[in-house]
């Protein structure tokens, strides 16, 4: 198991994170994540617990929030558009998630970039 060749896709958590980042707003149910990494659902859970210390769903939520935070700081898109593109059902869901993690609203997080 040497180095990955150019063009080969990492099928572990890092590769899945890149795929989710590229398609943050898409549905990523457990079955889709299992298909991406290969194996079964128990392998997926074990892999994420070992590599990330989180369940796949907790990891997915963190990945989506990380993507949304980056967009808030680097894009001029509306907060609502960023929330929907990140896979949140509405802007208030992003607001709750960001407030829970950072103690700030999306608007305050965005202002912090200045």
FENQUIDA-V514691 format. One record per pair of residues at least 4 apart in sequence whose ideal C-beta (glycine too) atoms are under 8 Angstrom apart, sorted by sequence separation. I is the first residue (numbers start at 1). J is the second residue. D is the distance in Angstrom with one decimal. If there is no record, write none. Layout:
I&J&D, I&J&D
This chain:
4&8&4.4, 10&14&5.1, 11&15&5.3, 12&16&7.0, 13&17&6.1, 14&18&6.6, 15&19&6.4, 16&20&6.2, 17&21&6.2, 18&22&6.4, 19&23&6.4, 20&24&6.0, 28&32&5.5, 29&33&7.4, 30&34&6.1, 31&35&6.4, 32&36&6.5, 33&37&6.4, 34&38&7.7, 39&43&3.4, 40&44&7.1, 41&45&6.5, 42&46&6.2, 43&47&6.0, 44&48&6.4, 45&49&6.1, 46&50&6.1, 47&51&5.8, 48&52&5.1, 49&53&6.6, 54&58&4.1, 55&59&6.8, 56&60&6.2, 57&61&6.5, 58&62&6.5, 59&63&6.2, 60&64&6.4, 61&65&6.3, 62&66&6.2, 63&67&6.5, 64&68&6.3, 65&69&6.2, 66&70&6.6, 67&71&6.4, 68&72&6.3, 69&73&6.6, 70&74&5.9, 71&75&4.8, 77&81&4.5, 78&82&7.0, 79&83&6.3, 80&84&6.5, 81&85&6.0, 82&86&6.1, 84&88&6.6, 89&93&5.2, 90&94&7.9, 91&95&6.2, 92&96&6.4, 93&97&6.5, 94&98&6.0, 95&99&6.0, 96&100&6.2, 97&101&6.5, 98&102&5.6, 99&103&6.3, 104&108&4.1, 105&109&7.0, 106&110&6.2, 107&111&6.4, 108&112&6.6, 109&113&7.8, 10&15&3.1, 11&16&7.7, 23&28&8.0, 27&32&7.0, 28&33&6.0, 34&39&6.8, 38&43&7.7, 39&44&6.7, 49&54&7.3, 54&59&4.3, 77&82&5.2, 83&88&4.3, 88&93&4.1, 99&104&6.6, 104&109&4.9, 4&10&6.8, 9&15&5.4, 34&40&6.4, 37&43&7.4, 48&54&5.9, 49&55&7.3, 71&77&6.4, 84&90&7.7, 88&94&4.6, 98&104&6.2, 99&105&6.3, 34&41&5.5, 37&44&5.8, 48&55&6.3, 52&59&5.1, 72&79&7.1, 75&82&7.0, 83&90&6.6, 84&91&7.9, 98&105&6.7, 102&109&6.4, 10&18&7.2, 20&28&5.9, 39&47&7.9, 48&56&4.9, 54&62&6.9, 77&85&7.4, 83&91&4.5, 86&94&6.6, 98&106&5.6, 104&112&7.4, 34&43&7.8, 88&97&7.2, 34&44&5.0, 37&47&6.4, 45&55&6.5, 72&82&6.1, 80&90&7.8, 83&93&6.7, 95&105&5.6, 30&41&6.0, 33&44&5.8, 45&56&6.4, 48&59&5.5, 71&82&4.6, 80&91&4.5, 83&94&3.8, 95&106&5.9, 98&109&6.0, 44&56&5.6, 79&91&5.7, 82&94&7.2, 83&95&8.0, 94&106&5.9, 30&44&6.9, 68&82&5.5, 71&85&7.3, 68&83&6.7, 71&86&7.2, 79&94&7.1, 91&106&7.5, 16&33&6.3, 19&36&6.3, 68&86&4.1, 67&86&5.6, 16&36&5.4, 68&88&7.5, 15&36&7.5, 16&37&6.1, 65&86&7.5, 15&37&7.8, 64&86&4.8, 33&56&5.5, 64&87&5.2, 83&106&7.5, 13&37&7.8, 64&88&7.4, 82&106&7.4, 11&36&6.7, 12&37&6.5, 11&37&5.3, 30&56&6.3, 68&94&5.8, 11&38&5.9, 30&57&7.5, 33&60&7.4, 79&106&4.6, 79&107&6.5, 65&94&7.8, 68&97&8.0, 69&98&7.1, 68&98&7.4, 79&110&7.4, 28&60&5.5, 65&97&5.3, 65&98&6.7, 69&102&7.9, 13&47&6.7, 72&106&5.6, 12&47&6.8, 13&48&6.3, 61&97&7.1, 65&101&6.3, 73&109&7.3, 72&109&5.2, 73&110&6.6, 13&51&4.7, 68&106&7.6, 72&110&4.5, 12&51&6.6, 13&52&5.6, 24&63&7.7, 73&112&7.7, 74&113&7.6, 20&60&6.6, 24&64&5.6, 69&109&6.3, 73&113&4.0, 72&113&7.4, 21&63&7.0, 20&63&5.1, 24&67&4.6, 20&64&7.1, 24&68&7.6, 13&59&7.1, 17&63&5.5, 21&67&5.5, 20&67&7.6, 25&84&6.4, 28&87&7.5, 25&85&4.5, 27&87&7.7, 24&85&6.2, 25&86&6.0, 26&87&7.1, 24&86&4.9, 25&87&4.7, 24&87&5.8
